[in-house]
């Protein structure tokens, strides 16, 4: 496929998938935790969805401290 070796294909796939992992984890974490207000939850979810890499990283750095485990 396009003259790439198997190692190059794995590397290319990794470079495409790795930036998505923090974002996917952030979305999962937002759904499985409680926040002070529904608006706060929606704001973090919106950031993770509409600002894919930056929103996910921002949530990991600052947002998860505001989340509480669901009862």
C-alpha positions in Angstrom: 0.0 0.0 0.0 1.6 3.2 -1.2 5.0 1.5 -1.1 5.3 1.6 2.7 6.9 -1.2 4.6 4.9 -2.9 7.5 7.0 -1.0 10.0 6.2 2.3 8.4 2.5 1.4 8.3 2.6 0.6 12.1 4.4 3.9 12.8 2.0 5.9 10.7 -1.0 4.3 12.4 0.5 4.9 15.8 1.1 8.6 15.0 -2.6 8.9 14.0 -4.0 7.0 17.0 -1.8 8.2 19.9 -3.2 11.8 19.9 -6.7 10.4 20.1 -6.2 8.4 23.2 -6.2 11.2 25.8 -9.3 12.5 24.2 -11.1 9.2 24.2 -10.1 8.7 27.9 -11.4 12.2 28.8 -14.8 11.5 27.2 -15.1 8.2 29.0 -14.0 9.9 32.3 -16.6 12.7 31.9 -19.4 10.2 31.4 -18.4 8.1 34.4 -17.9 10.9 36.9 -20.1 13.6 38.5 -19.5 17.4 38.4 -20.7 20.2 40.6 -23.1 21.4 37.8 -24.4 19.9 34.6 -23.0 23.0 32.8 -19.5 22.2 33.9 -19.9 18.6 32.6 -21.2 19.9 29.3 -18.4 22.4 29.0 -15.7 19.8 29.5 -17.5 17.4 27.1 -17.8 20.2 24.5 -14.1 21.0 24.9 -13.1 17.3 24.5 -15.4 16.9 21.4 -14.9 20.1 19.6 -11.2 20.7 20.4 -10.0 17.1 20.0 -6.4 17.0 21.2 -6.3 20.3 23.2 -9.6 19.7 24.9 -8.7 16.2 26.0 -5.3 17.3 27.3 -6.9 20.3 29.1 -9.4 18.0 30.8 -6.6 15.6 31.9 -4.6 18.5 33.3 -7.3 20.6 35.0 -10.8 19.1 34.6 -10.5 15.7 36.2 -9.7 17.4 39.5 -13.3 18.8 39.5 -14.9 15.4 38.9 -16.2 13.1 41.6 -16.9 9.4 41.2 -20.6 8.6 40.6 -22.3 7.1 43.7 
